């Protein structure tokens, strides 16, 4: 450190006796591009205007009018999984059908259908698909499907919030306008809503349609679900798992 208490070098020893030296070059300060997973560009948070609050309130009706959309997601979870995925969202039928791959375990991917009855999922081997490839249609009948309840994890919370975005508007009194941004060359307003200890960010276009949904995860990063305008095919039900037989009463 110099006489003005500015740091110039940091030396440390990491686990495994690995020495590390970090030199700070204060003469070279290039502009740093915003990183989406770390929250994107800084904004100037403020209360919503009346027009912005009305647009947020109109969002469910605008999403239902759109009908559905393709989706691409990236979810760095608090449990250490780094998920990538793709699929479709049917707002009118309240169905999400998607496939996800953990980048740290890319030999399998999870295919799941989220609907009013809960979540039905299976695991499939990975072929030539990209990590964000959409799931197969029709759903494979020879796979071992299991019925589960939506859990408290970031992926289920993100999917549940996306489905809810066509039924109930967020409370404008809990909302904060962060910044103007763009996605797919489309201008949007980024609005953050904090509720139940969680932070969600809604990227709304000028008509009030949701274009991206972000969730702050347990590692401090932002999970992203991008809604891509594309035809949504019919999403047939997946094969219902056979109930586990009960032992006969004695």
Secondary structure, 3 states (H helix, E strand, C coil): CCCCCCCCEEEEEECCCEEEEEECCCCCCCCCCCCHHHCCCCCCCECCCHHHHHHHHHHHHHHHHHCEEEEEEEEECCCCCEEEEEEEEECCCCEEEEEEEECCCCCEEEEEEEECCEEEEEEEECCCCCCCCCCCCCCCCCCCCEEECCCCCHHHHHHHHHHHCCCCCCCHHHEEEEEEEEECCEEEEEEEEEECCEEEEEEEECCCCEEEEEEECCCCCEEEEEEECCCCCCCCCCCCCCCCCCCCCC
